[in-house]
Amino acid sequence: MLSYLFMGAAAGVASALYLFYNYQPILLNGTIHAGIFASGLVATYFAKKLTEQTAGWYLVGALPVHLAIHFVIIGDLSQLTGVSHALLNFLSLP
């Protein structure tokens, strides 16, 4: 199960850093970003080893690392704190 934890952490880092280095256009990069994040689950599915437990371990590894990079390095999620979604100007994103 540790392999799924590490695989998830690697996917979380890779997808968040991809978005950090390739931020425009947001819709295309968001799709690629999500695909990288889910790639471990897709590979596990095709290897016929995807269960609730393996998916859980993958997400436990991926989500904390992924969100930490979003908050600390990219800083795009921290701007949502205390800001209404209606007030965000998406054209001004870097």
N, C-alpha and C positions, 0 to 999 in steps of 0.2 A: 504494500500500500504506500510505502514511502516513495516509490518510483512515481506514482501518480501525483503525490504532493510536490515533488521536485519538477515534474513535467508541467504541472499547473503554474508553479512559480516562474518557470522559464517562459511559458506562454504569456503570463501576465506582464513580465518585464519586456518581452519582445513587442507585444502589441502596444503598450504604453509608450515605449521609446520610439516605435514607428510613428505614432501620432506626434510625438515631440519633434521629430526631425522632418516630418511631412505634414504640415498643418493645413494646406490649402489644396484643392477645394474640399471643404469639410464633408460633404456628402460622400464623395468617392473615398476619401481617406477614412472616414468613419466606417464604411463598409469593409474595407481592407483590414482596418483595426479590429473590428468585431470578428472577422474571419480568422485572423491570427490568434485571437483570444480563444476561439472555439476549436482551433485546429487539433488540439490534443484530444478533445472529445470525439471529433470526427474520426481521427486515426484509431482511437480505442474502439469505436463502433465497428469500423471495418475489420479490426483484428478480432472481433467477436468477444471482447472482454469488457464491454460497457455494461456496468450494473449501476444500481443506485449508489452503492458504496464507492466504486471507483470514480463515478462522477462527483460525488461529494468530496472525496480526497483531492480531486483535481481542482475543484472550486475553492476549497480551503487553502490550497497553495496559491491559486491565481488571484483571487479577489483582493486580499489584503495588500499584496505587493503591488498589484495593478493600481489600486486606489491610492496607495501611498505615493507612487510616482506621479499620479495625476495631481495630488494635492501639493507635494513638496517640489518636484522638479518642473512640471509643466505649469502648475498654478491655475489651470482652467476651472477646476471645480471649486477652488477657494473663492472665486469671484461670485459664485452663486450663494454663498453664505450671507444671509440677511438681505438679499436682493430679490425683488420680485421678478418673475420670469417675463412679465410684461415690460419691465424697464430695461432688460438686456438688449443691447444693440449688437446683433450677431455679425453685422458687417465690420465691426471694429475689432473682432477677434484677430489675433496675430496670424 
